[in-house]
Amino acid sequence: MNHNSDPRLLAALAAGDSSTRLEAALAAGTHADPGLADALVGRCAVEPDFFVRDMLTWALTRLPAATVVPLLLVEVRSEHAQARSQALHTLSKIGDRAAWPAITPALLDDADEEVKRSAWRAAVILVPDGDREELAALLAAQLGRGDRDTRLSLSRALAALGDVIEPVLRAALAAADPAVRAHARATEQLLHDPDAGFDLAVDQAKRVAALGPERAC
């Protein structure tokens, strides 16, 4: 069956009931018909339910990257934040490094926090080996910003780059801003101990930033 011309499946993807949309996204991924790529990408931009969006992404990963990635590269330039965020998330799941040039500094510092976090996650997966240090510097420039979730996302992204982040962390540990120093120290702990609790690391880092390493112990 050609699901691209099946009005029932297309209607189900836009149904009012989220469980119907979820089943439609599952069916689309199960059948893996490249003709559905446009509809799935378009739905990602407007789908309000997290679980349905996740299933839409899964369905897209089941399709040929050569079909899906060009559509997603258009979406990352959309004026709509959800379209950008979901396209970046899907690119990170596909893992096609040909998409790396689309991860621009503007996306890494997007005005929308969810877009920004999605860009960080995609960047550390797609970055070529020769660009890892430059990416580390771009990400480290945002240390100390945002709420707890944003800071944790940034720390995780930096830690995922591995030892190449150590020079930028050393620089951040000497920053004038105590929030930058604390975030850098928490990231350093996360790098060396991935199982460490981020909140505990932040609390300890704040004490070190405020009191100095000797008095904070």
N, CA, C and O of each residue as an XYZ file, in Angstrom:
868
protein
N       0.849     -1.208      0.000
C       0.000      0.000      0.000
C       0.878      1.248      0.000
O       1.834      1.322      0.771
N       0.582      2.201     -0.822
C       1.311      3.462     -0.837
C       0.682      4.401      0.175
O      -0.352      5.016     -0.088
N       1.324      4.507      1.351
C       0.736      5.285      2.433
C       0.767      6.777      2.159
O       0.012      7.540      2.762
N       1.647      7.198      1.241
C       1.678      8.610      0.910
C       0.370      9.042      0.276
O      -0.018     10.203      0.410
N      -0.325      8.136     -0.417
C      -1.597      8.476     -1.042
C      -2.782      7.944     -0.244
O      -3.923      8.049     -0.694
N      -2.531      7.381      0.924
C      -3.589      6.831      1.770
C      -4.135      7.939      2.663
O      -3.481      8.317      3.635
N      -5.289      8.455      2.364
C      -5.820      9.567      3.162
C      -6.089      9.178      4.609
O      -6.100     10.039      5.489
N      -6.307      7.892      4.867
C      -6.585      7.475      6.252
C      -5.368      7.673      7.149
O      -5.493      8.169      8.269
N      -4.206      7.290      6.663
C      -2.997      7.444      7.469
C      -2.639      8.916      7.640
O      -2.285      9.343      8.739
N      -2.726      9.680      6.583
C      -2.421     11.107      6.670
C      -3.389     11.819      7.614
O      -2.992     12.701      8.375
N      -4.655     11.430      7.557
C      -5.642     12.025      8.468
C      -5.352     11.626      9.904
O      -5.499     12.434     10.820
N      -4.938     10.370     10.102
C      -4.654      9.892     11.457
C      -3.463     10.623     12.064
O      -3.432     10.843     13.275
N      -2.486     11.004     11.251
C      -1.335     11.748     11.761
C      -1.731     13.114     12.307
O      -1.017     13.688     13.129
N      -2.856     13.631     11.855
C      -3.328     14.943     12.296
C      -4.614     14.849     13.111
O      -5.299     15.854     13.300
N      -4.953     13.645     13.600
C      -6.202     13.452     14.343
C      -6.177     14.222     15.661
O      -5.112     14.547     16.186
N      -7.347     14.503     16.176
C      -7.447     15.226     17.438
C      -6.986     14.415     18.633
O      -6.539     14.978     19.633
N      -7.090     13.107     18.539
C      -6.737     12.223     19.648
C      -5.260     11.825     19.546
O      -4.820     11.329     18.509
N      -4.503     12.042     20.614
C      -3.066     11.792     20.554
C      -2.745     10.312     20.380
O      -1.740      9.973     19.756
N      -3.577      9.426     20.918
C      -3.305      7.995     20.760
C      -3.460      7.563     19.305
O      -2.752      6.671     18.839
N      -4.380      8.193     18.596
C      -4.536      7.908     17.169
C      -3.311      8.379     16.397
O      -2.820      7.689     15.504
N      -2.827      9.559     16.754
C      -1.621     10.080     16.084
C      -0.414      9.197     16.392
O       0.430      8.967     15.526
N      -0.337      8.709     17.614
C       0.774      7.837     17.995
C       0.747      6.550     17.177
O       1.779      6.101     16.678
N      -0.430      5.965     17.044
C      -0.565      4.732     16.249
C      -0.221      4.985     14.782
O       0.378      4.135     14.124
N      -0.596      6.143     14.281
C      -0.290      6.472     12.886
C       1.214      6.625     12.673
O       1.759      6.161     11.672
N       1.877      7.283     13.629
C       3.334      7.434     13.522
C       4.025      6.076     13.608
O       5.007      5.828     12.908
N       3.511      5.202     14.466
C       4.057      3.842     14.576
C       3.881      3.088     13.261
O       4.798      2.417     12.788
N       2.694      3.207     12.682
C       2.438      2.542     11.407
C       3.356      3.076     10.310
O       3.860      2.318      9.482
N       3.564      4.398     10.318
C       4.431      5.001      9.303
C       5.855      4.470      9.422
O       6.503      4.183      8.415
N       6.344      4.341     10.663
C       7.685      3.813     10.854
C       7.782      2.339     10.536
O       8.800      1.875     10.023
N       6.738      1.607     10.835
C       6.736      0.167     10.569
C       6.800     -0.113      9.076
O       7.531     -1.000      8.636
N       6.037      0.643      8.299
C       6.012      0.433      6.855
C       7.197      1.093      6.153
O       7.571      0.699      5.049
N       7.793      2.117      6.815
C       9.005      2.782      6.307
C       8.896      3.162      4.831
O       9.774      2.837      4.032
N       7.828      3.842      4.485
C       7.604      4.283      3.111
C       8.228      5.672      2.925
O       7.773      6.628      3.553
N       9.260      5.808      2.077
C       9.891      7.114      1.869
C       8.918      8.192      1.396
O       9.166      9.385      1.572
N       7.816      7.760      0.798
C       6.833      8.731      0.342
C       6.162      9.493      1.464
O       5.503     10.504      1.220
N       6.320      9.019      2.699
C       5.723      9.684      3.855
C       6.642     10.724      4.487
O       6.242     11.408      5.429
N       7.858     10.851      3.987
C       8.850     11.704      4.649
C       8.355     13.140      4.828
O       8.482     13.715      5.910
N       7.797     13.709      3.777
C       7.323     15.097      3.870
C       6.265     15.261      4.946
O       6.312     16.203      5.737
N       5.310     14.338      4.972
C       4.222     14.429      5.946
C       4.740     14.282      7.366
O       4.285     14.985      8.268
N       5.686     13.379      7.574
C       6.225     13.154      8.918
C       7.023     14.361      9.399
O       6.881     14.794     10.543
N       7.859     14.895      8.522
C       8.639     16.073      8.895
C       7.717     17.258      9.184
O       7.926     17.997     10.146
N       6.705     17.431      8.348
C       5.764     18.524      8.564
C       5.018     18.387      9.876
O       4.756     19.381     10.554
N       4.675     17.151     10.239
C       3.957     16.927     11.494
C       4.840     17.217     12.703
O       4.361     17.702     13.728
N       6.135     16.917     12.580
C       7.059     17.190     13.681
C       7.018     18.656     14.103
O       7.170     18.970     15.284
N       6.817     19.535     13.155
C       6.870     20.971     13.430
C       5.694     21.459     14.259
O       5.772     22.513     14.889
N       4.596     20.692     14.262
C       3.373     21.179     14.925
C       2.826     20.220     15.975
O       1.897     20.576     16.698
N       3.379     19.013     16.077
C       2.846     18.007     16.991
C       3.034     18.447     18.453
O       4.163     18.696     18.876
N       1.930     18.547     19.239
C       2.050     19.031     20.617
C       2.454     17.970     21.638
O       2.915     18.312     22.726
N       2.289     16.696     21.308
C       2.515     15.632     22.285
C       3.949     15.097     22.192
O       4.408     14.720     21.114
N       4.642     15.068     23.317
C       6.031     14.629     23.332
C       6.187     13.204     22.806
O       7.087     12.933     22.012
N       5.320     12.294     23.243
C       5.462     10.895     22.863
C       5.197     10.685     21.377
O       5.830      9.843     20.740
N       4.270     11.443     20.836
C       4.013     11.358     19.401
C       5.210     11.906     18.628
O       5.624     11.329     17.622
N       5.765     13.023     19.103
C       6.959     13.574     18.430
C       8.094     12.561     18.432
O       8.809     12.410     17.441
N       8.250     11.872     19.550
C       9.310     10.874     19.633
C       9.080      9.733     18.634
O      10.026      9.223     18.035
N       7.812      9.340     18.463
C       7.492      8.286     17.507
C       7.678      8.775     16.073
O       8.095      8.011     15.202
N       7.372     10.038     15.832
C       7.608     10.612     14.504
C       9.098     10.590     14.172
O       9.491     10.260     13.053
N       9.910     10.941     15.150
C      11.358     10.882     14.936
C      11.802      9.456     14.638
O      12.599      9.225     13.728
N      11.284      8.502     15.407
C      11.625      7.101     15.150
C      11.231      6.701     13.732
O      11.995      6.036     13.032
N      10.040      7.107     13.317
C       9.582      6.772     11.963
C      10.523      7.357     10.915
O      10.814      6.711      9.908
N      10.999      8.577     11.149
C      11.909      9.203     10.189
C      13.263      8.495     10.149
O      13.889      8.410      9.092
N      13.712      7.992     11.290
C      14.993      7.274     11.293
C      14.919      5.954     10.535
O      15.947      5.382     10.173
N      13.709      5.476     10.299
C      13.524      4.228      9.561
C      13.591      4.439      8.048
O      13.671      3.479      7.281
N      13.559      5.692      7.633
C      13.590      6.007      6.205
C      15.026      6.270      5.749
O      15.891      6.540      6.583
N      15.295      6.199      4.449
C      16.656      6.463      3.965
C      17.114      7.873      4.325
O      16.386      8.842      4.112
N      18.322      7.980      4.873
C      18.857      9.290      5.249
C      18.890     10.232      4.058
O      18.674     11.434      4.215
N      19.157      9.707      2.872
C      19.228     10.552      1.670
C      17.893     11.231      1.370
O      17.855     12.287      0.739
N      16.798     10.617      1.828
C      15.481     11.213      1.647
C      15.154     12.204      2.753
O      14.609     13.277      2.493
N      15.488     11.844      3.990
C      15.035     12.602      5.155
C      15.936     13.789      5.477
O      15.437     14.874      5.773
N      17.249     13.602      5.423
C      18.169     14.654      5.872
C      17.974     15.970      5.114
O      17.955     17.019      5.759
N      17.830     15.978      3.790
C      17.610     17.266      3.112
C      16.352     17.997      3.609
O      16.344     19.225      3.696
N      15.297     17.249      3.932
C      14.088     17.880      4.462
C      14.350     18.499      5.835
O      13.867     19.591      6.133
N      15.119     17.795      6.666
C      15.428     18.291      8.007
C      16.330     19.525      7.943
O      16.219     20.422      8.779
N      17.214     19.569      6.959
C      18.104     20.724      6.830
C      17.335     21.992      6.478
O      17.759     23.097      6.816
N      16.212     21.828      5.802
C      15.328     22.978      5.566
C      14.669     23.406      6.873
O      14.548     24.597      7.159
N      14.245     22.421      7.659
C      13.530     22.707      8.909
C      14.401     23.414      9.945
O      13.895     24.236     10.709
N      15.693     23.112      9.986
C      16.539     23.766     10.997
C      16.658     25.265     10.748
O      17.112     26.003     11.622
N      16.259     25.716      9.574
C      16.263     27.151      9.273
C      14.865     27.765      9.397
O      14.658     28.926      9.045
N      13.917     26.980      9.896
C      12.542     27.473     10.023
C      12.455     28.601     11.052
O      13.256     28.677     11.984
N      11.470     29.468     10.861
C      11.237     30.519     11.856
C      10.484     29.982     13.069
O      10.344     30.686     14.069
N      10.000     28.752     12.993
C       9.249     28.157     14.100
C      10.179     27.308     14.967
O      10.849     26.398     14.478
N      10.206     27.621     16.249
C      11.160     26.987     17.153
C      10.989     25.469     17.215
O      11.980     24.739     17.203
N       9.756     24.990     17.280
C       9.569     23.544     17.380
C      10.074     22.828     16.133
O      10.620     21.728     16.229
N       9.898     23.434     14.975
C      10.406     22.826     13.742
C      11.923     22.695     13.813
O      12.479     21.658     13.449
N      12.590     23.747     14.283
C      14.052     23.701     14.396
C      14.478     22.644     15.414
O      15.357     21.824     15.150
N      13.843     22.681     16.568
C      14.224     21.770     17.644
C      14.042     20.313     17.262
O      14.930     19.489     17.481
N      12.887     19.998     16.691
C      12.611     18.604     16.357
C      13.478     18.126     15.203
O      13.886     16.965     15.178
N      13.762     19.000     14.252
C      14.652     18.621     13.156
C      16.053     18.325     13.684
O      16.683     17.356     13.261
N      16.536     19.143     14.594
C      17.850     18.909     15.190
C      17.871     17.604     15.975
O      18.830     16.837     15.896
N      16.812     17.361     16.728
C      16.714     16.120     17.485
C      16.757     14.907     16.554
O      17.442     13.922     16.829
N      16.018     14.996     15.454
C      15.977     13.877     14.512
C      17.331     13.693     13.829
O      17.768     12.561     13.616
N      17.993     14.786     13.488
C      19.332     14.683     12.898
C      20.292     13.996     13.862
O      21.150     13.221     13.438
N      20.152     14.274     15.151
C      21.040     13.626     16.123
C      20.780     12.131     16.184
O      21.703     11.355     16.431
N      19.540     11.714     15.963
C      19.209     10.286     15.981
C      19.668      9.591     14.698
O      20.066      8.427     14.734
N      19.616     10.285     13.582
C      20.062      9.702     12.314
C      21.591      9.600     12.300
O      22.147      8.597     11.852
N      22.266     10.645     12.794
C      23.713     10.604     12.927
C      24.503     10.737     11.636
O      25.653     10.304     11.565
N      23.899     11.329     10.620
C      24.582     11.515      9.338
C      25.459     12.767      9.426
O      24.952     13.886      9.499
N      26.772     12.566      9.419
C      27.685     13.696      9.604
C      27.668     14.683      8.448
O      28.221     15.777      8.558
N      27.045     14.311      7.354
C      26.897     15.270      6.255
C      26.051     16.469      6.677
O      26.090     17.519      6.035
N      25.287     16.309      7.758
C      24.444     17.400      8.243
C      25.206     18.395      9.106
O      24.646     19.422      9.490
N      26.455     18.123      9.418
C      27.216     18.975     10.340
C      27.232     20.451      9.939
O      27.063     21.296     10.819
N      27.427     20.820      8.650
C      27.478     22.244      8.322
C      26.213     23.023      8.702
O      26.254     24.249      8.810
N      25.102     22.330      8.904
C      23.863     23.012      9.269
C      23.837     23.422     10.737
O      22.999     24.231     11.137
N      24.748     22.873     11.548
C      24.770     23.203     12.974
C      25.595     24.474     13.139
O      26.788     24.418     13.434
N      24.956     25.599     12.949
C      25.638     26.890     12.925
C      25.797     27.454     14.337
O      25.085     27.042     15.253
N      26.732     28.400     14.517
C      26.826     29.078     15.819
C      25.510     29.716     16.249
O      25.208     29.778     17.440
N      24.729     30.189     15.283
C      23.435     30.787     15.627
C      22.504     29.763     16.263
O      21.792     30.089     17.214
N      22.495     28.534     15.758
C      21.664     27.492     16.367
C      22.184     27.102     17.745
O      21.401     26.824     18.653
N      23.500     27.082     17.900
C      24.086     26.724     19.192
C      23.804     27.771     20.257
O      23.953     27.504     21.449
N      23.397     28.963     19.830
C      23.037     30.024     20.775
C      21.657     30.573     20.429
O      21.417     31.778     20.508
N      20.752     29.666     20.041
C      19.402     30.065     19.631
C      18.668     30.746     20.783
O      18.903     30.442     21.952
N      17.784     31.665     20.437
C      17.002     32.358     21.469
C      16.058     31.417     22.208
O      15.691     31.684     23.352
N      15.663     30.320     21.570
C      14.780     29.340     22.198
C      15.631     28.286     22.914
O      16.508     27.671     22.307
N      15.367     28.086     24.191
C      16.202     27.188     24.989
C      16.152     25.744     24.488
O      17.175     25.059     24.482
N      14.985     25.280     24.073
C      14.880     23.891     23.616
C      15.622     23.697     22.293
O      16.251     22.662     22.076
N      15.547     24.680     21.424
C      16.314     24.609     20.170
C      17.799     24.553     20.486
O      18.536     23.748     19.917
N      18.229     25.412     21.392
C      19.631     25.462     21.761
C      20.111     24.115     22.308
O      21.167     23.619     21.917
N      19.332     23.536     23.206
C      19.727     22.247     23.783
C      19.746     21.152     22.715
O      20.630     20.295     22.717
N      18.776     21.180     21.808
C      18.762     20.195     20.716
C      19.966     20.367     19.810
O      20.532     19.385     19.331
N      20.358     21.607     19.573
C      21.529     21.875     18.735
C      22.793     21.354     19.403
O      23.661     20.795     18.732
N      22.909     21.530     20.708
C      24.085     21.005     21.425
C      24.172     19.490     21.285
O      25.236     18.945     20.989
N      23.035     18.809     21.503
C      23.043     17.350     21.429
C      23.392     16.872     20.023
O      24.147     15.913     19.857
N      22.841     17.541     19.014
C      23.151     17.156     17.640
C      24.618     17.443     17.313
O      25.281     16.648     16.648
N      25.107     18.567     17.780
C      26.470     18.974     17.443
C      27.503     17.967     17.926
O      28.418     17.612     17.183
N      27.365     17.504     19.163
C      28.404     16.615     19.700
C      28.360     15.243     19.031
O      29.338     14.497     19.086
N      27.243     14.905     18.406
C      27.147     13.641     17.670
C      27.678     13.795     16.249
O      28.334     12.891     15.732
N      27.401     14.923     15.622
C      27.718     15.101     14.209
C      29.093     15.717     13.953
O      29.598     15.633     12.833
N      29.704     16.327     14.953
C      30.936     17.081     14.733
C      32.068     16.190     14.212
O      32.331     15.132     14.785
N      32.734     16.603     13.143
C      33.925     15.870     12.689
C      35.055     16.009     13.705
O      35.095     16.975     14.467
N      35.952     15.062     13.715
C      37.033     15.074     14.697
C      37.840     16.366     14.648
O      38.264     16.869     15.689
N      38.055     16.904     13.461
C      38.864     18.105     13.333
C      38.209     19.372     13.847
O      38.875     20.397     13.995
N      36.915     19.319     14.120
C      36.192     20.511     14.586
C      35.799     20.432     16.060
O      35.081     21.301     16.555
N      36.258     19.412     16.756
C      35.819     19.211     18.138
C      36.297     20.326     19.072
O      35.549     20.772     19.942
N      37.540     20.774     18.890
C      38.053     21.834     19.762
C      37.287     23.143     19.551
O      36.967     23.852     20.506
N      37.001     23.446     18.285
C      36.246     24.678     18.000
C      34.844     24.599     18.597
O      34.345     25.578     19.152
N      34.212     23.437     18.482
C      32.886     23.273     19.074
C      32.959     23.418     20.591
O      32.093     24.050     21.194
N      33.978     22.841     21.206
C      34.132     22.959     22.657
C      34.210     24.428     23.075
O      33.621     24.822     24.082
N      34.929     25.229     22.309
C      35.060     26.652     22.626
C      33.724     27.378     22.481
O      33.386     28.225     23.307
N      32.960     27.050     21.431
C      31.655     27.678     21.232
C      30.701     27.336     22.378
O      29.973     28.197     22.872
N      30.715     26.073     22.790
C      29.827     25.657     23.873
C      30.270     26.255     25.207
O      29.439     26.706     25.995
N      31.566     26.258     25.457
C      32.066     26.763     26.734
C      31.767     28.248     26.913
O      31.703     28.735     28.042
N      31.585     28.968     25.816
C      31.253     30.391     25.915
C      29.911     30.615     26.587
O      29.603     31.735     26.995
N      29.105     29.559     26.709
C      27.788     29.687     27.325
C      27.737     29.148     28.758
O      26.660     29.064     29.347
N      28.869     28.792     29.309
C      28.906     28.347     30.696
C      28.384     29.444     31.620
O      28.677     30.626     31.439
N      27.609     29.023     32.606
C      27.071     29.969     33.578
C      25.725     30.555     33.212
O      25.127     31.272     34.014
N      25.232     30.263     32.007
C      23.953     30.826     31.564
C      22.810     29.837     31.774
O      23.024     28.630     31.884
N      21.601     30.373     31.826
C      20.400     29.546     31.785
C      20.007     28.926     33.117
O      20.674     29.105     34.136
N      18.890     28.184     33.071
C      18.396     27.524     34.270
C      19.106     26.192     34.480
O      20.026     25.844     33.739
N      18.672     25.456     35.491
C      19.324     24.203     35.851
C      19.338     23.216     34.691
O      20.367     22.594     34.427
N      18.200     23.058     33.985
C      18.131     22.098     32.888
C      19.058     22.493     31.743
O      19.709     21.639     31.140
N      19.115     23.783     31.450
C      19.986     24.250     30.377
C      21.451     24.017     30.739
O      22.244     23.585     29.902
N      21.801     24.304     31.982
C      23.196     24.107     32.397
C      23.573     22.630     32.388
O      24.684     22.271     31.998
N      22.653     21.781     32.815
C      22.932     20.349     32.795
C      23.108     19.867     31.351
O      24.011     19.080     31.067
N      22.253     20.335     30.444
C      22.372     19.949     29.033
C      23.715     20.374     28.459
O      24.353     19.621     27.723
N      24.142     21.589     28.803
C      25.423     22.072     28.301
C      26.575     21.239     28.869
O      27.501     20.876     28.143
N      26.514     20.943     30.152
C      27.564     20.130     30.766
C      27.639     18.752     30.124
O      28.728     18.245     29.856
N      26.497     18.156     29.880
C      26.475     16.836     29.243
C      27.044     16.891     27.830
O      27.782     15.998     27.413
N      26.695     17.944     27.100
C      27.208     18.081     25.737
C      28.727     18.243     25.756
O      29.436     17.602     24.980
N      29.213     19.091     26.634
C      30.654     19.283     26.731
C      31.350     17.989     27.137
O      32.363     17.613     26.547
N      30.806     17.309     28.144
C      31.421     16.062     28.602
C      31.460     15.013     27.496
O      32.383     14.201     27.433
N      30.451     15.035     26.625
C      30.401     14.063     25.529
C      31.543     14.270     24.531
O      31.900     13.353     23.791
N      32.112     15.474     24.513
C      33.244     15.735     23.623
C      34.540     15.143     24.158
O      35.514     15.005     23.418
N      34.557     14.795     25.434
C      35.732     14.146     26.010
C      36.822     15.125     26.406
O      36.556     16.283     26.726
N      38.058     14.636     26.378
C      39.187     15.391     26.919
C      39.482     16.685     26.171
O      40.192     17.543     26.694
N      38.955     16.845     24.960
C      39.243     18.079     24.221
C      38.677     19.306     24.935
O      39.058     20.430     24.608
N      37.779     19.117     25.898
C      37.187     20.272     26.588
C      38.065     20.783     27.724
O      37.799     21.855     28.266
N      39.091     20.049     28.091
C      39.861     20.434     29.273
C      40.491     21.823     29.170
O      40.454     22.566     30.151
N      41.069     22.206     28.027
C      41.618     23.572     27.943
C      40.566     24.667     28.135
O      40.827     25.660     28.814
N      39.390     24.497     27.548
C      38.372     25.548     27.705
C      37.811     25.550     29.121
O      37.417     26.601     29.627
N      37.770     24.394     29.764
C      37.332     24.369     31.149
C      38.341     25.056     32.059
O      37.959     25.766     32.990
N      39.620     24.849     31.794
C      40.645     25.526     32.605
C      40.503     27.041     32.486
O      40.641     27.766     33.471
N      40.230     27.506     31.277
C      40.039     28.947     31.084
C      38.803     29.427     31.832
O      38.819     30.491     32.451
N      37.735     28.644     31.776
C      36.499     29.039     32.450
C      36.649     29.020     33.968
O      36.013     29.809     34.667
N      37.484     28.126     34.475
C      37.711     28.057     35.922
C      38.428     29.296     36.447
O      38.441     29.551     37.651
N      39.020     30.058     35.542
C      39.695     31.296     35.924
C      38.864     32.531     35.583
O      39.357     33.654     35.689
N      37.605     32.336     35.174
C      36.752     33.459     34.779
C      36.415     34.335     35.984
O      36.431     33.878     37.127
N      36.113     35.589     35.708
C      35.742     36.509     36.785
C      34.367     36.194     37.357
O      34.112     36.430     38.538
N      33.488     35.664     36.525
C      32.104     35.391     36.937
C      32.051     34.089     37.753
O      32.417     33.032     37.240
N      31.602     34.153     39.011
C      31.549     32.937     39.820
C      30.583     31.889     39.277
O      30.779     30.695     39.503
N      29.539     32.323     38.562
C      28.596     31.358     37.969
C      29.281     30.551     36.871
O      29.029     29.355     36.727
N      30.141     31.201     36.103
C      30.900     30.498     35.059
C      31.870     29.515     35.698
O      31.989     28.376     35.249
N      32.556     29.949     36.735
C      33.514     29.068     37.407
C      32.818     27.842     38.001
O      33.308     26.720     37.879
N      31.683     28.067     38.638
C      30.957     26.954     39.256
C      30.457     25.972     38.207
O      30.538     24.758     38.396
N      29.941     26.496     37.105
C      29.431     25.628     36.045
C      30.579     24.845     35.404
O      30.432     23.665     35.084
N      31.718     25.510     35.220
C      32.867     24.828     34.643
C      33.356     23.711     35.558
O      33.693     22.623     35.090
N      33.394     23.977     36.860
C      33.856     22.950     37.799
C      32.890     21.766     37.831
O      33.324     20.615     37.878
N      31.579     22.043     37.805
C      30.594     20.962     37.782
C      30.732     20.136     36.506
O      30.589     18.914     36.529
N      31.010     20.815     35.392
C      31.208     20.105     34.121
C      32.460     19.236     34.185
O      32.470     18.110     33.689
N      33.499     19.759     34.790
C      34.743     18.993     34.945
C      34.488     17.719     35.757
O      34.994     16.649     35.419
N      33.697     17.844     36.829
C      33.385     16.665     37.627
C      32.567     15.656     36.824
O      32.763     14.446     36.935
N      31.645     16.181     36.010
C      30.824     15.300     35.177
C      31.676     14.582     34.134
O      31.420     13.421     33.814
N      32.678     15.261     33.608
C      33.573     14.655     32.631
C      34.318     13.465     33.237
O      34.436     12.409     32.616
N      34.812     13.654     34.442
C      35.645     12.622     35.059
C      34.822     11.571     35.810
O      35.302     10.465     36.057
N      33.591     11.918     36.170
C      32.725     10.968     36.873
C      31.310     11.115     36.321
O      30.489     11.823     36.905
N      31.012     10.440     35.183
C      29.704     10.597     34.529
C      28.520     10.231     35.419
O      27.402     10.684     35.173
N      28.746      9.432     36.434
C      27.656      9.025     37.317
C      27.426     10.006     38.467
O      26.494      9.845     39.254
N      28.279     11.018     38.554
C      28.133     11.985     39.639
C      26.823     12.758     39.491
O      26.395     13.061     38.377
N      26.207     13.067     40.598
C      24.988     13.866     40.558
C      25.300     15.305     40.190
O      26.147     15.938     40.820
N      24.631     15.822     39.186
C      24.929     17.173     38.704
C      24.645     18.213     39.773
O      25.437     19.135     39.967
N      23.519     18.076     40.472
C      23.168     19.077     41.475
C      24.203     19.128     42.604
O      24.571     20.206     43.070
N      24.669     17.944     43.040
C      25.696     17.909     44.075
C      26.987     18.543     43.559
O      27.676     19.262     44.282
N      27.301     18.260     42.289
C      28.503     18.849     41.701
C      28.395     20.362     41.628
O      29.371     21.068     41.880
N      27.219     20.864     41.286
C      27.010     22.310     41.220
C      27.133     22.927     42.604
O      27.773     23.966     42.768
N      26.524     22.295     43.600
C      26.597     22.828     44.962
C      28.038     22.907     45.447
O      28.463     23.913     46.014
N      28.782     21.826     45.214
C      30.184     21.821     45.616
C      30.976     22.863     44.847
O      31.830     23.547     45.410
N      30.688     22.980     43.555
C      31.398     23.954     42.728
C      31.115     25.375     43.192
O      32.008     26.222     43.184
N      29.880     25.639     43.596
C      29.535     26.974     44.104
C      30.305     27.279     45.387
O      30.769     28.402     45.589
N      30.436     26.272     46.253
C      31.185     26.478     47.494
C      32.646     26.780     47.186
O      33.255     27.664     47.789
N      33.200     26.024     46.230
C      34.601     26.263     45.849
C      34.764     27.660     45.259
O      35.721     28.371     45.565
N      33.814     28.038     44.408
C      33.898     29.358     43.783
C      33.803     30.471     44.816
O      34.448     31.511     44.682
N      32.981     30.242     45.861
C      32.770     31.274     46.861
C      33.872     31.316     47.913
O      34.275     32.393     48.350
N      34.358     30.150     48.318
C      35.252     30.069     49.464
C      36.694     29.765     49.124
O      37.595     30.014     49.925
N      36.914     29.222     47.927
C      38.250     28.737     47.574
C      38.354     27.251     47.891
O      37.627     26.756     48.752
N      39.236     26.533     47.217
C      39.284     25.070     47.350
C      39.636     24.595     48.747
O      39.187     23.527     49.163
N      40.441     25.375     49.493
C      40.845     24.896     50.812
C      39.680     24.969     51.808
O      39.414     24.008     52.529
N      38.995     26.106     51.842
C      37.912     26.292     52.816
C      36.656     25.531     52.448
O      35.832     25.254     53.320
N      36.481     25.175     51.150
C      35.248     24.497     50.721
C      35.255     23.025     51.066
O      34.194     22.400     51.048
N      36.400     22.440     51.379
C      36.485     21.014     51.647
C      35.817     20.644     52.966
O      35.800     19.473     53.343
